Amino acid sequence: MTLVLVPVRYPLSEHSRATVKRAIDIAREEEAELTVLHVNLYQNDQRVTRTELKRAVEREFGRLNFARYVVRPGFLVEETILDEVAEEDADFVVIGQKQASRWRSMVRRLVDDPDVEDFLRRELECKVITASP
């Protein structure tokens, strides 16, 4: 089964809502499952539950029978997302423009290639889509 993964902030920002909307559209087009991912950072006090994440998304977009909601702990958002993409063997990853900028910074520290989409495609063998609000 095809899988679309979309990492989001909580509470959902305007950018997160646009990113989730794009991911929903892709999941419907591809007849895919959707994983909505939030990363609870160890260094922050805020702890979001899977139920809170699900309620927030469903409040905006209605019930999504093809979606699952995942909350993972981590030190670095980008690294945790990469782990989830690899673990789930996602076919598509939908990231927001702001997230793409943070990933570019991280990728530049790791390799000389500033193209995060190209880096992710090479490393994870999935299609990376950048959503804009």
Steps between C-alpha positions, in 0.01 A plus 500: 500500500622849417578720800509878532673639810446858616686643800317784679529739788248509782292701537448509125635820351386649170800332337421165663139518381614570143748212518238258634253612232756426229578161656129411515461592135796280404374210713162520329654527151729203565240301697761491774512482875597818684721526806483831688815531712581735785832500684504573873840651558676376813624851574149655498247469780204459265386140454235441236303177503388305197137575594567877512670485160214299349235737639683805368529356149142373495373836624654657189442229240234265633539130567767341282446124486828449315711686759696397805652734753846455646682694772870424544750637751827638367784748542502615138176529305667431165681189621184360658309562176771324298481203738122482463518528120752216487314285754165542323656475152299806393446560130433874540609751762321834504688776678423869536717776360620599847594140574685475169715797605592335831579176319723687254703632793532153648591343165765767435666399827506137387582532130586766245164465322251769611210334314308329781247344266779342293679383816185340639419334169850348486505394864143382543384410150176691540343798331530821701237767444529851642164659579445872524219688677 
